[in-house]
């Protein structure tokens, strides 16, 4: 059985950005172990982490969730500055 598209997309986005699970986990505010569980589908990705991933990759949730195949960039709110990642 194929893995759900959102699981493939969060892993592909991370790998395409040459980031480790630890780096993305640090950015979204969770542990590497928990982030690995999100990528495997063992634990459901919380909405707050989906939002953080969209902010980090500067893309819409529609792409991650599989509603669109276009990596549409989003404008970040001026109220919430983008966090840096090592």
PyMOL commands that set and color helices and strands:
alter all, ss='L'
color gray80, all
select helices_A, chain A and resi 5-16+21-28+32-40+47-57+61-65
alter helices_A, ss='H'
color red, helices_A
deselect
rebuild
show_as cartoon
